[in-house]
Amino acid sequence: MKYTIFFDTSTCIQFLLDEGDLSSKISEVFNSVVSSENKIHLIIPTYETIFPLLNSKNGDFNNFERLNQLLANSKISNTPLITPTWTNIEHQLLDATAHLYKNPIIITQDEDLLSNSKHADNCINFLKKIYHYQSISFLDLKPLHQELRLPLRQAFERVLNSGWYILGNEVKLFEQEFACYCRTEHCIGVGNGLDALQLILRGLDIGTGDEVIVPSNTYIATWLAVSYTGATPVPVEPKLSSYNINPALVEKAITPKTKAIIAVHLYGQVADMDPINAVANKHDLKVIEDAAQAHGAKYKGRPVGSLADAAGFSFYPGKNLGAIGDAGAVTTNNAELAEKIRMVANYGSKIKYQHEVKGLNSRLDELQASFLREKLKKLKQWNAHRKQIAEYYNKAFIDVSDLITPKVESWTDSVWHAYVIRHPQRDRLAKFLADSGIATMIHYPIPPHLQLAYQDLNYLEGSFPIAEQIHKEVLSLPMGPHMTINQIETIISKVQEYESFPLLDRKH
Ligand SMILES: Cc1ncc(COP(=O)(O)O)c(C=O)c1O
C-alpha cells in the first residue's frame, strides 16, 4: 500500500530537533517514506512560524543538515479554500489538503488533530502499519546514505573542487585514518577486496608452483586471489561452531610447497589467530587475514587488520564499512611489503613511466576515499547497532529447537557482518519468510570446491563435508545498521510462527 505522507508543524519540529525518542521515531517514518522513493508533504505555515518555535525549544537552532534533509525530500503542498468550521483552522486546512491525495496519512502527535481528522495518525501506529505491510529487505543502504547525505555531498564537492581525482589527499588521509583504526603502521588503498588479497600474495612473492592454505568455507574471492597469482588454494575445513578455519587441521595440510595461510574472518567473527600464527611460525609461513567481512572486529582486544603479516579489506557497498562503489585496502606493519604493494598496484611503478614489474591498476580513487572517510566516523555506532540486533535475535531464538544460532567464541568481538543461522529445513524456512515479505540470503549456496570455476582441482561432493553441510543449512537473516527493532521483532515473530507448525506441516 502506498501512502501520501503529511508532516504537521510539530512533527517537522520534532524531526528538526533530532533529539529524544519521538524524534527518532519520526526519523524512522521519514527514512521509510524516503527510501520508498516518496516525498513527504509539508504543510508548514512559514519559516517565520517554524524558526521562532524551533528556537524556543532548542535555544538556538542550527541543525541545518536536518533542515536540508527535510526540504530535499519534501513537497510544500498548496492548501484548498475552506469554510472554517473547526476551532483550529490550521488543523482543518491540513485535513482538507490531505483529503485531496490518495491514501493520505498526517503524521502528528496533536490530540486535537488525531481526534478530528480521519487521516491523522501518530508515528508509532504508522510504523506498525508499514511494517505489517511493507516487505523487509535484506540490506537497504538508502537510509544509511540518507542519514549521511550532507557530509557525503560535502565530500563529493571537496573532491570535485580539488581537481585531483587519483592518488591525492583524500586517499592519503583515509589511509592514515584506517591504519589508525586498525592499529597498523601502513594502509594502502586499492581497487577492491579481491585485489587487496592478490596484491598481498604478490607482494610476498607467492606465485606459480606455490600452495596457499584457505578455508573450505568462504566466499570464492579468497580462493580466486590465490589462483590469480598462479598458486594453488589448498582448502582446510572450518569448525562447525564458528564457521571459521579450524586451526587444528591446518598443520596436516602443509606441504613443502606451502607458502602462506589465509584466515578469513567470516560473517564478522574473527578466526582463531593465535594457533594459526603459531603453526605458521613453526613452518616459516606467512599469514594473511581476509578481513572483508570484519571491519572493526577484535581478537583478544586487538583489531582485525593487525593480527598477521597483512590483511585485505573489501569496501564493497554492503560491507560493514562500504564505499559507494568498489574499493579495498591492505593493512600491514611491514614497511617493505607496503611499499611493494603500492608499487604493484600502480602499474608496477614507483616513478612515473618507470615500471619495475608487470603490475596492475588497482587504486582506491579519491571520491571513494572521501566517502569512506565520512563513513568510517560512523562505523563504531553502526557495528554497535548490529551487535544489538544480533543479541535480540539470539535471545529470541534461544528456545527454538531446530534453529542453530551463531556461536560467538570467547576471544572474538564480532561485528556481525551477517547474522547466520542454521536450519535443517533452510529452503522451506527461507520460502516461508519470503512469502511473508522478509528477504533472506544464503552465504553461500555452493562452496568454492564445487564451483565450476574450480573443476580443475577435481574435488567432488563429499570432499569437504563440513563446508558442504554449512552451505546446505545456513540462512542469513536481515542485518544491518539500517534496521529497526520493530523490523527485527517482525522477523522474529515470523520465524517463531514457522517453528510453531508441526514439523510435517511446514509445507510453505
Ligand atoms: C570473505 C571475502 N573475501 C574477499 C572478498 C572480495 O571483496 P571485493 O568484492 O571487494 O572484491 C569478499 C567480498 O565479498 C569477501 O566476502
Ligand as a Chemical Component Dictionary entry (heavy atoms), coordinates in Angstrom:
data_LIG
# 
_chem_comp.id                   LIG 
_chem_comp.type                 NON-POLYMER 
_chem_comp.pdbx_formal_charge   0 
_chem_comp.three_letter_code    LIG 
# 
loop_
_chem_comp_atom.comp_id 
_chem_comp_atom.atom_id 
_chem_comp_atom.alt_atom_id 
_chem_comp_atom.type_symbol 
_chem_comp_atom.charge 
_chem_comp_atom.model_Cartn_x 
_chem_comp_atom.model_Cartn_y 
_chem_comp_atom.model_Cartn_z 
_chem_comp_atom.pdbx_ordinal 
LIG C1 C1 C 0 35.451 -13.054 2.510  1  
LIG C2 C2 C 0 35.618 -12.151 1.322  2  
LIG N1 N1 N 0 36.832 -12.028 0.762  3  
LIG C3 C3 C 0 37.031 -11.219 -0.298 4  
LIG C4 C4 C 0 36.006 -10.503 -0.861 5  
LIG C5 C5 C 0 36.259 -9.685  -2.093 6  
LIG O1 O1 O 0 35.975 -8.326  -1.963 7  
LIG P1 P1 P 0 35.556 -7.437  -3.219 8  
LIG O2 O2 O 0 34.149 -7.771  -3.574 9  
LIG O3 O3 O 0 35.716 -6.034  -2.760 10 
LIG O4 O4 O 0 36.498 -7.758  -4.326 11 
LIG C6 C6 C 0 34.729 -10.586 -0.303 12 
LIG C7 C7 C 0 33.635 -9.810  -0.882 13 
LIG O5 O5 O 0 32.502 -10.142 -0.924 14 
LIG C8 C8 C 0 34.518 -11.436 0.819  15 
LIG O6 O6 O 0 33.324 -11.565 1.385  16 
# 
loop_
_chem_comp_bond.comp_id 
_chem_comp_bond.atom_id_1 
_chem_comp_bond.atom_id_2 
_chem_comp_bond.value_order 
_chem_comp_bond.pdbx_ordinal 
LIG C1 C2 SING 1  
LIG C2 N1 SING 2  
LIG C2 C8 DOUB 3  
LIG N1 C3 DOUB 4  
LIG C3 C4 SING 5  
LIG C4 C5 SING 6  
LIG C4 C6 DOUB 7  
LIG C5 O1 SING 8  
LIG O1 P1 SING 9  
LIG P1 O2 DOUB 10 
LIG P1 O3 SING 11 
LIG P1 O4 SING 12 
LIG C6 C7 SING 13 
LIG C6 C8 SING 14 
LIG C7 O5 DOUB 15 
LIG C8 O6 SING 16 
# 
